[in-house]
Amino acid sequence: MFEAICIFEDAKVQDLYPLTLTRPACELRCGMSSLREKIVKEFQPRRILLQCRRYLAGAVREETGIDPAAPPPAGDVLLVNGRLLADGGLMRQIETKEPCAFWCGEELVAAWLPAAKLQTMWERLGDFLEPEWLADLPRVEVEATLIRWPWDLVHHNGAEIAREFQLLGVGGQVLGKVYPNVALVGRENIFVGERAELWPGVVIMAEEGPVYIAEGAKIMANATIVGPAYIGPNTAIKIGAKIYEGTSIGEVCKVGGEVEESIIHSFSNKQHDGFLGHAYLGMWVNIGADTNNSDLKNNYAPVRVQINDRVVDTGSLFVGLFMGDHTKTGINTMFNTGSVVGVACNVYGEGFPPRYIPSFHWGGAAGLNKYDLEKTLETARRVMARRNRVLTLAQEAVLRHVYEMPVPPILDRGVKI
């Protein structure tokens, strides 16, 4: 057990936009939990500090109960990169509590800091911790996985579900209501929480990966879920849905159609037919009926994705859609391979929209226009009220900040903004 850890952000969280525009990197999901929850579980600290971009501080305090403005502890602290995918491996490699920095190649993973150095660093902190501030510490090489790009979360998702399921040791427990004519294949790899419901005709295929169905979830008639998969609390899987391996769906979502190797953060809806693959959707997203995304190019070449103002070669054949919070799509919307859509967008119309759509833009292939901020906030309030949630002043402040951020150019198509 550690006395104190500080989960920090470095400048590379910007390469996880749009997902990190509205949250610290450690609040991203992979597997059955967030990166922060994995870090806390691995190190089991008595006290948790969280350093993040200043405009996120109020919303983080509300969401996590951790105050980013709290003063540092008087003793030593372990710094941990918020992009760490904590799987128990780093803990086994930390054999000293002497001041040092743990690196994986060119990535700062963690560091032991004495109180005096922590205090000096804390006073100069802005939005990001700069790794070069720790250049005077002894360097220790470790093996670790840090989330570098949005698609990394998707690619690690299935293995993380399986790892976390095994740690929980809950396989074979069926606590909810299972109606007649439900097939639980590989029952030893299935967990069904209290108040969950599995309607007639449901098929859970868990022979090749576990399936965790959390409390209050509802799996409607004739839906099929193939493991590894995670269905969050109070989420509804619609009639006839096809949920394939490597999929995590957070709490209070409604999901139908076909979903494969994707992460749906929480409080988002993809209720209707249509394909979602190798994708990550943020919170308060609504996907219109028959919306589809491509996750494989017809020439089977590695997918290139625009991240901010540059195009990145993912090196992967399967890369789908990455969508920020509060974004909506109209019916029959079609997204090309490796599409990125920002926060609070509304995408609609015939044809393929640009593969990169900046935050707060409306439209599609015919053109994009930046939408009015106050109208956007009013829509967010209405949407959240439907789930008995309130858009708080801190959350509103985050959206206002994102609205004022510079708009990167669209590099893949000459669509006017």
Residue, then its C-alpha position, 0 to 999 in steps of 0.5 A: m500500500f502506498e501513502a500517496i499517489c498523484i495521477f498526472e497529465d502530460a502534454k500527450v493527452q492532447d493526442l487523445y482528443p476529442l475524448t480528453l477534451t472534456r475529461p482527464a486521460c485517467e477518466l477514459r475507459c478500457g475494459m470494465s473500468s477507467l484508467r484511474e480506477k485501475i491505477v488506484k486498484e494497483f497501488q492502493p494509496r491512502r491518499i489520491l491526488l489528481q493533477c489535470r488541465r485547469y479548466l477541467a478541475g471543477a468538473v473533476r472535483e464533482e465527478t470523482g470527489i478528488d480536488p485537483a487544487a488540494p495541496p500536496p502531502a507533506g511526505d513522499v509521493l508516487l507520481v503516476n501517468g494518467r495514461l497508464l494502463a495499470d495491469g499489475g506489471l508496474m507495481r511488481q517493478i517498483e522495488t525502491k522508494e528512493p527518488c527516481a523516475f520510471w521510464c518506458g522508452e521515451e515515456l515517463v511512466a511514474a516517479w518517486l518524489p521527495a516532499a521538497k521536490l514535489q512542493t517545488m514542482w507543484e508551484r510551477l505546474g500549469d496544465f501539464l507536468e513536463p517530464e524534463w522537470l524530472a531529468d535530474l532523478p535517477r532513471v529506471e527503465v520499466e515495462a508498461t503500457l501507456i495509452r498513446w492514441p484513442w484507438d489504443l483503448v479499443h485495441h486493449n479493451g477485450a484483453e482488459i475485460a478478460r483480465e479484470f473479470q478473472l481478478l473479480g472471481v465472479g464467474g458463474q454467478v447469476l444473481g438477476k432474473v433469467y427468463p426461459n429459453v435463455a442460452l448461457v454458453g460457458r456459464e463459468n465465464i458469465f456474471v449477471g448482477e442483481r436486478a439484471e434481466l435476460w429476456p427470452g431468446v437471449v444468447i450469451m456466448a462466453e466460451e472464448g471470453p467472459v461476459y459481465i452484465a452489471e446490476g440493473a442491466k436489461i438484455m432484451a429478447n433475442a439479443t446476442i452477446v459474445g465475450p469478452a464483453y462488459i455491459g454496465p449498470n442500468t444499461a439496456i441492450k435492445i431487441g435483436a442486438k448483436i454485441y460482439e467480442g471486445t465491447s464495453i458499454g458503460e452505465v445507463c446506455k441504450v444499445g441496439g444493432e451491431v457493435e463490435e470491439s467498441i467502447i461506449h463511455s456512459f449515458s449514450n444511446k445507439q438504439h437502432d440498427g446500424f454498425l459500430g465497430h472499433a469505435y469509442l463514443g463519449m458521454w451523452v452521445n446519440i446515434g441516429a437510426d441506421t448510422n454506420n461506420s467503416d472500420l476497414k479500408n477496401n484496400y486493406a491498408p493501415v488506417r490514417v487518422q487526423i489527430n488535431d492538426r496532423v494525420v497519424d498512421t495507426g499501423s492498424l487495419f481496423v480503426g473506426l470512429f472516435m466521437g466526443d461528448h454530447t454529439k449527435t448523428g441524424i438517420n442514415t449517417m455514414f462515417n468513413t474509416g478512422s473518423v474523428v468527431g469532436v464535442a457537441c457536434n450534429v452530423y447529418g445529410e447524405g454522403f460521407p462527412p469529412r473524416y475530421i469534424p471539429s467540436f461544435h460543428w453541424g452539417g456533413a458532406a455538404g458543409l459544416n458550420k459552427y453552432d451557437l454555444e447557448k443553443t448547444l448548452e440548452t440541448a445538453r440540459r434537455v438531454m441530461a434531464r431525461r436521465n435525471r441529471v443536471l448540467t452543472l456550472a462546472q460542466e458548462a464551464v468545460l463546454r464553454h472552454v472547449y468552444e473557444m479552443p482553436v479549430p484545427p483545419i480539416l486535412d482530408r477533404g476540402v469542406k468549407i467551415 
